[in-house]
Amino acid sequence: MQCRALIKQTLPSLGLAIGMTALPVPVLALDFDFPAAASQSFDRREAFSSYALPIGPFLNGVVKTLALEGAVFQKVWTIPAQDLTTLQILAPVRDQLIAAGFVVLFECETAACGGFDFRFGVDIAAEPAMHVDLGDFRYLAAKRSGPDGPDHVAVIVSRSSKLGFVQITEVGKGQAAAEPLVTAATKAPEQPTQNASTPLGDGLAKQGSVALDDLIFASGASDLAPGEYASLEALAAYLRSNPSSKVALVGHTDASGGLAGNIALSRARAASVRVKMIANYAIPTEQIISEGAGYLSPRDSNLTDQGRTRNRRVEVMLLVDP
């Protein structure tokens, strides 16, 4: 028997947050019914930000995304789900979105999405708040038009042996009452000139690759730790000033553990950096790809702690079109 999840909330246009400080945006409260009693495990709010909304499967090395700007709200719920499939978890959410005026832009399940590569091309809250089984997840993107601009929603569901996980990300276009990025009283920062000389650009030109040594990952984890990174700021500036250039982010590990697991981890870490570059710096998806080399390309000895630390890295490599 289905139980109403007690989640009457106030979030822009969708209304998906409980008792949080109101942001300067219009709200429309909705009741969400999950197939079992739900509890909230994650809540992230940004009054005005950018977001890369996946609207296609992982194909030819990239996940097709739609670059959005607006209020970004991301929430995760867990539900008891021993006897529920991911479709049984997703279907009620999809039906309620459609009833609220949303149109589905893209929907897929594990293999059709692109499996491992798709999952790491989607902005997902870190464990344990959100869990994604790489062999059993579903994704949906939807859009609703309105007088102030469209709203977009991304839903990803998965499950563990006992729990179901539902992550819903809303991007409110045109409804965020945040200060504009450039006003009459401010001046836009000067953009770097084409092929401007920078340490990162010089390194790519001379060596072909540069290690992004300030990136932080928790031990054994694939998600990039929150925060600002000077290396990513520099990479974004380089890519903006060289729009015809393409780069690959390549993850590397130390030699601890098996090759397959290390390649998977290194690819996942590179993918999480790519997601940040697309979502936070609005880098076009076709300008940056991600790969993983595992422990196959060390830059130091794996026999010392210092060497293993140096070997765990993400490098940016300049690609040359044939």
N, C-alpha and C positions, 0 to 999 in steps of 0.2 A: 504494500500500500504506500503510495507516495505521500510524503510529508512536506508541508510548506517550510522552506528554509526561511528562518526569521531574519530576513535581510532587507527590510524596507529602508532604503538608503537614499542619500542625496548626493548625486554626482552629476556633472554637466550632461544634460540631454539623456543619459542613460539612467543615472541615479544608482550608483553601486558602492556607496561608502557609508560607514556607520559612525555617527557621532564625532566627526572630525571637524577641524576648523574650516569654515566656509571659505571658498575661494571666490574671487570677484567674477563669477560666471553665472548665467541662468541655470536653473536646475529643474529637472523633471523626475519625480520619484517614481520608481517602478518596483513592483514586487517580483522577485525572482523565485521560481519554484525549481528546486533541485529534486532529484528522485529519492533523496534521503536528507535527514537533518544535516545542515552544513555549519562549519565553523570557519572563521576567517583566519588565514595564516600569514598574510602579507598585504601591505598597503603602501603604494608609492604615489605621490602627487607632485606634479610640476605645473605651475600656472601657465608657463609658456615655454615650449621646448620643441625639438624636432623629433620625428619618429619615422623609421623605415618600416612601412607596413607590407609584409609579404603578401603578394597577390598572385603567386604562381609557384610551381614546384621548383626544387633544385634541378637545374638543367644547364648543361654546358658550363659547369663550374660556378654558377651563381644562382642565388634565389632572386627571382624577380620581385622588386619592391616598389612601393609608391611612397615618394618623399612627402611627408606631411609636416605641418607646423600648427601648434595650438596648445591647448591644455591637455596634458597627458596624465592619465590616471590608470594605474595598474593594480589589480587586486587578485588575490588567490584565495580559494576556498578548498577545504578538504571535506569529504563526505564518506561515511561508511559505505563500502562498495564491494564486499566480498562476492556478491552474486550479480554485479552489474558489469556490462561491457562498456567500452568507451563510447560506443554509439548511444547506448541507453543514457549515459551521462550527458552527452552533447545534445542529443535531440531536443530535450525540453528547453534548453537555452536557445538553440536555433529557432524553435517555434515561437518563443517569446520575443526574440529580436524581430522576426518577420511580422509578428502581430503589432509591434511598436513602430512599424514602418521602415524597417531596414531591408535592404536587398543584398542577398549573398553575392559577393564578388568572386570568391574562390573557396572551395572546400576540398579537403583531401584526408586520406588516412595514411598510415605509416609509409608503405611502399610507394604509393602514388605521390606522396609529398616529396619523397626523396630520402626518406630514412634519416640516418645519422647526419648527413650533410644539411638537410632542411632544418632539423632540430637546432643545430648550432648556427643557423642563419637567422634564428628568431630570438628576439629579446625575451629571455625567460628569467624569472626570479630564481635566486640561488636555492639549492638544497639547504635545509630540509623543508623550507616553506613550499617550494614547488618541486615536484618529482616528475620526470619524464622518462618513461620506459621506452628505450630506443626501438623496441620491437612492437609497441602498442600505444599509439597516440593518434589523435585526430586534431585537425586545425580548420578554422573557419575565419574568413574575413568578410565584413559586411559594411554597407554604406547607407546612410540616410540623408537625403537632401532636406534643406530647410531654408528659411528666408535669410538667415545670416551666414549661410554656407553649410557644407556637408559635415556630418559626423561620421567617423569611422570606428569600427570595433574589430579587434582580433581576439579570438577565443582558441585556446589550446587545452585539450583535456588528455589526461593519461591516468594510470593507476598503478598501485603497488599491490601486494597480495591482500591487503586489508582495506586500503583507502583509495578513493578517487580524488583527483586533483583537477581543479578548474581555474585557469588563469584567464582573466578578461582585461584587455587593455583598450581604453577608449581615448580617442584623439578628437577633441572638439575643434573643428575648423571655424574660425571667424567668431567664436563665442568667448574666447579668452580676453578679458579686459585688462591684459597686461600692458605695461608701457611698450610702445613701439621700439624696435631696435635702433632706429634713427629718427630723431625729431629735429625741429627747426633750431633747437638750442644745442644740438650735438652734431658732430661731424663723423661720418663713417671713417673707420680706420683705413689707411691707405693699403691697397692690396699689393703684394709683391709683384715686381715686374716679371715678365716672361723669362723663364730660365734664370731667375735671380740666383746669385751665388750664396749658398748657405752651407754650413757644415754637413748637413744631411744630404743636400743636393750634390755637393762636391764628392761625398763618400759614394753615393750611388753612381756618379759619373766615372770615378776612378776605380772603384772596387766592384761595383755591380750590386753590392748589398751592404746594409748597415744594421747592426744589432740595436734593438730598442731596449736598452739595458735598464731603464727605470720602471718597466712594467712589473706589476706585483700580482702573483697568483698564490693562493693558499696551497699548501703541500697536497699534491694529488688532485687538486681541483682544476676545473677547466675555465671557470668564470674569472674574468679580469676583476680585480678588486676595485671598488668604487674610488673615485678621485680623479684629479686632473694630472695629466702626464705631459711633461715638456716634449717628449719624443713624438707623441701623437699630434701635439700642436704644430710641431715642425713638419711632420709628414703631411698634415692637412694643408699647411701653407705651401709646401712644395707641389702637391697635387693640384691645388687651385691655380698656381702660377704656371703649371705645365699640364693643361687639360688634355693634351694628346698623349701624355705618358700613362702607362699602366704598370702596376706593381703587384707583386705577390707577397703576402705575409706568410712566412714559413716558420712553423713551430718546431722547436728542438727540445729534447730531453737529455738527461744523463743516461747512463747505461744500466741503471737499476731496473730489474724486471724484464719481461719478455718484449720482443720487438713489436708484435701486433698491438699490445696494450699501449706501448709508448708512442707508436704512430698515431693511434686513436686519440690519445691525450694531447699530443703535439698539434694535431689537426684541430681539435676542439679549442685549444687555447688560441691558435691563430684565428679561428672563426669568431671567437668572442671579441677579439681586437677589431676584426673587420666589421662586426656589427656595431661597435662603438664608433668607428670611423664614419659609417653610413648614417647612423642615428644621431650622433652628437655633432658631427662636422659636415653633414650633408654631402659627403663624397659620393659621386655617382657609382652605382653598383658595378657598372661595367669597367670602372677604372681600377678596381682593387679585387683581388681574389685571395683565397687562403688555402694553404696546404700544410702538410706535416711530414717531417723527416724522421721523427723519433730520435734514436740515438746514433743515426748513421752518419752524421756530419759533426763530430765533436770539434771544439776549438781549443780544448785543454784536456789534460789527463783525467780519466774517470777514477783514478786511484786515490785522489785526495778530495776532501770536502770542498776546498776552494775550486778545484777543477770541475767537480760535478755542479757546483753552483753556477760557474761560468757557462757550462754546457746547457743549462736550462734557460732557454731564451726564446724570443720571437724576433726574427729578422725581417726586414723589408728588402725585397729584391726587385730591381728594375727589370721589366720585361721588354723584349724587343720584338716588334711585329715582324713576321716573315715577309 
